[in-house]
Amino acid sequence: MLIYKIFRADEWAAFDSQGETLGAAIDLSDGFIHFSTAEQAAETAAKHFAGAQGLMLLAFETDRLGEALEWEVSRGDALFPHLYRALKRSELIWVEPLPLVRGVHRFPAKFE
């Protein structure tokens, strides 16, 4: 199963060049890396990245993230995937731009 992480351009650039990340500021504050399922990603983009340009959508396979990936109740009592360790660039399945079109983020065709 694929899960998704949205990064701002500078966060993606740092992750890409350094080879691993502990996530964005919210992830560092919360002590884990926030992910979304395909069903949750659009709401995540709208709620946490409204109006933001230059975003990147990163896809990761849950099986490759191991036991540090936990599913926890969050907004609307839905289970959200959270990673309790550094995320490695080598675990990335794909990355695509997440452009803002008429105020809404447009997800790529390959998005599940």
C-alpha positions as CSV (number, residue, x, y, z in Angstrom):
1,M,0.0,0.0,0.0
2,L,1.3,3.5,-0.9
3,I,1.1,6.3,1.6
4,Y,2.0,10.0,0.9
5,K,4.0,12.8,2.3
6,I,3.6,16.4,1.2
7,F,6.8,18.6,1.3
8,R,7.4,22.2,0.5
9,A,10.1,22.7,-2.1
10,D,12.8,23.5,0.4
11,E,11.9,20.5,2.6
12,W,12.1,18.2,-0.5
13,A,15.4,19.7,-1.6
14,A,16.9,19.1,1.8
15,F,15.6,15.5,1.9
16,D,16.8,14.8,-1.6
17,S,20.3,16.1,-1.0
18,Q,20.8,14.8,2.6
19,G,19.3,11.3,1.9
20,E,17.1,11.3,5.0
21,T,14.8,13.5,7.0
22,L,13.0,13.7,10.3
23,G,10.3,15.6,8.5
24,A,8.9,19.1,8.4
25,A,8.5,21.5,11.4
26,I,5.2,19.9,12.4
27,D,6.8,16.4,12.3
28,L,9.7,17.6,14.5
29,S,7.3,19.2,16.9
30,D,5.1,16.1,17.1
31,G,7.9,13.6,17.3
32,F,6.9,11.6,14.2
33,I,6.6,12.0,10.5
34,H,3.0,12.5,9.3
35,F,1.7,10.6,6.2
36,S,-1.7,10.4,4.5
37,T,-3.4,7.6,2.7
38,A,-4.6,8.2,-0.9
39,E,-8.1,8.9,0.6
40,Q,-6.7,11.5,3.1
41,A,-4.1,13.3,1.0
42,A,-6.4,15.9,-0.7
43,E,-7.9,16.9,2.7
44,T,-4.4,17.1,4.1
45,A,-3.3,19.4,1.3
46,A,-6.4,21.6,1.7
47,K,-6.1,21.8,5.5
48,H,-2.3,22.2,6.0
49,F,-1.1,23.6,2.7
50,A,-4.0,25.8,1.5
51,G,-2.7,28.2,-1.1
52,A,0.9,26.9,-1.0
53,Q,2.8,26.6,-4.2
54,G,5.9,24.6,-5.0
55,L,4.7,21.5,-3.1
56,M,6.0,17.9,-3.8
57,L,4.0,14.7,-3.3
58,L,6.1,11.8,-2.2
59,A,4.9,8.2,-2.3
60,F,6.2,5.4,0.0
61,E,5.3,1.7,0.3
62,T,4.2,0.8,3.8
63,D,5.9,-2.6,3.7
64,R,9.3,-0.9,3.2
65,L,8.9,1.4,6.3
66,G,8.9,-1.5,8.9
67,E,7.7,-1.6,12.4
68,A,8.4,2.1,13.1
69,L,5.2,2.9,11.0
70,E,2.2,3.1,13.2
71,W,-1.5,3.7,12.4
72,E,-3.0,6.2,14.9
73,V,-6.4,7.9,15.2
74,S,-6.4,11.5,14.1
75,R,-8.9,13.9,12.6
76,G,-12.4,12.4,12.2
77,D,-11.3,9.3,14.0
78,A,-9.5,8.1,10.9
79,L,-6.3,6.1,11.1
80,F,-3.3,8.0,9.9
81,P,0.2,6.6,9.2
82,H,2.9,8.0,11.4
83,L,6.6,7.1,11.2
84,Y,8.7,7.1,14.3
85,R,12.2,7.2,12.8
86,A,14.1,9.1,10.1
87,L,12.7,8.6,6.6
88,K,15.3,7.5,4.0
89,R,15.5,8.8,0.5
90,S,16.1,5.2,-0.6
91,E,12.6,4.3,0.6
92,L,11.0,6.7,-1.8
93,I,8.9,5.1,-4.6
94,W,8.1,8.3,-6.6
95,V,7.9,12.0,-6.3
96,E,5.8,14.4,-8.3
97,P,4.9,18.1,-8.2
98,L,1.7,19.0,-6.5
99,P,0.7,22.2,-8.4
100,L,-1.9,24.7,-7.3
101,V,-4.5,25.1,-10.0
102,R,-7.3,27.7,-9.3
103,G,-6.7,27.4,-5.6
104,V,-6.8,23.6,-5.4
105,H,-3.8,21.2,-5.5
106,R,-3.9,18.9,-8.5
107,F,-2.7,15.4,-7.8
108,P,-0.8,13.5,-10.5
109,A,-2.4,10.9,-12.7
110,K,-0.5,8.1,-11.1
111,F,-2.0,9.0,-7.7
112,E,-4.0,6.1,-6.3
